[in-house]
Amino acid sequence: MLPFLAMTDPSTNEPAAPVDLDALRRELERIGAVLAEKPKDAKDPRPRFQEEERELLELALRALAALLAHQAVDRGWLALLDRRVRRLGQRVGGGARPEKAAERPPRPEKPERKEERRPSGREGAIAKVVETYRPFLEAERKDAPPLPVLGAREDIVRRMREHQVLLLVSETGSGKTLLSPFYALEAGLGRRGGILQTQPRRVAARQIAARLAEMSGTAYGSFFGCHTRIDKDFGKETVVKVATDGIILQEMRGDPLLRRYDLMIVDEAHERSLNIDLLLGLLKRVRSERPDLRILVSSATLETERFRNYWGLSDEQVIEVPGRLYPVHVEHRDPEAEEGEEDDREEDAVTVRAAREVERIVRSGERGDVLVFMPRVKEIQDTVRAVQEMRLPNLVVMPMHGRQDPEENRKCLLPHPNRKVIVATNIAETSLTVEGVRFVIDSGFVNEKRYDPRTGITSLLPRPNSLASARQRAGRAGRLEEGWC
C-alpha cells in the first residue's frame, strides 16, 4: 500500500471519518448563494475574502473527488476539507457548527495579580537605590544621632525640583556630600542624564564613590562610578559619577554644555583653587544656555554672601543646615613658648612638635585615634619616624598621601585593633571619614602651588593654610564623637 492511501486525518493524526462528497457540494452551493445575497460594502472586505475561500475549497473538492475515483488520495484530506467547509459556512451564517473531536475541560481561572508592576531598566535601578540608602543609614547609626542633613531631606528635595541653582551650606560631618546624590535621585534627576559630583582630590573621589555604592547595595563602578586621572571605574549603567574638578574641565572641552548630565554638584567649593574657580565661571555661562541643568554648590565653610551675589540667588535658593554632630574643642600652641627648639629648622620643628603632641595625647589616657596634618611627604615620613621612635604602647603609625598606593590609604580609613596615628597631607581634609578619630593635630601648613608673575616661575612650597582649611581640618575630629584639635 502506498503511503498517501493511509486513512488518517493529517491535522489530528487519528483515523479519518467517512465523508459525504454530495453533502460538501451542497454546502458550498449554499455558501455561494448566501454570499451573493449579501450587500456589497467597499469598507468591509470580509465577503470578498469568504468568496475567494469558497472558490478555492470548491476547486479542492473537485480535485480530491477525481483522485478518489482512482484510489489515489488519502481520505484523511477529505475529512480536513469537510471541516474547513463547515467552518466557512459557520462564519457566513446559516450552517451547522462544526463538530468538535472532544470537549476540553475548562481551564481554571488564574488569580488576578494585585501587586504593582515594578519599573525596570534605569528607572528600576534608581527606585531600588532610593529605597535602600535610608534603611542602611538607620541600621548603621542606630546608636548615634541622625545626620543633620538627613533631617532636612524633604526641604532639600523640594528645592531641587523648583530651582536651577542651589547653595547648600552645612557643618562638616553633616552628611551633605553623601546624601546630596540620593536627594537628587528622589527629586527626579538622573532619569534622562547623569549626575556629576566634583571632588578636589582623587583619594576623596574614590572613597566617596565606594561609600555611595555601599550605602545603595550596588557594586562599585556600576550605578555609582569614579573618574580621576588614574581611576576610570564607570560604565554605561553609571548614573552618578564622582570626578575630580580637573577631569570635569577636560570633559567640558568636548561637551561644553554638559548635555549628558541633569545635575552638577560642586562639592568643597570653599577651596577656591584655580580649577574650581574656572569651573564655577563656566557653569554660570552654561546656566543661561541650559535652563534644564541643575547646579548644587556645597561646602561646610563657605562665604555665603559672596557666592549668593555671584549667582544672584534668592533666600529660597540658599539652604543652611545648622548643627554639628559633636563639638570640637580647639586649642592653640605657641611655638615660641616651646622650649628646646631654638636651633631647629622650621620643617624639623613642625614634625618634632607634632610628635610631642601625639605623645602627650597618648599618655593623657584619653581614648581615640589621632590625625596629624603635614604639608608634604617629607614631613609625613619624619613625623612617622619620630613617633615610632617613642615606642608608645599599642600604637600603630600610618602615613596617608596621594603618592602612596590606594590600598594603603584605604587601610587608614578602616578600624584597627590598636590606636591609630594617621599622618596625612590635605587629602584627608575634606569629605573623607577616618573612623575613630577624636584628636586632630594641625601643623598649620599646606603644600601649595603658586605662580610668581615677576619671575615667571611656579613654585610648590609649604605655606600657611587658610582659615577655611583650618576649620575643615578641625571638623575631622567631630565626626563620630566629641573631639579636640
Disulfide bonds with the S-S distance in Angstrom:
none
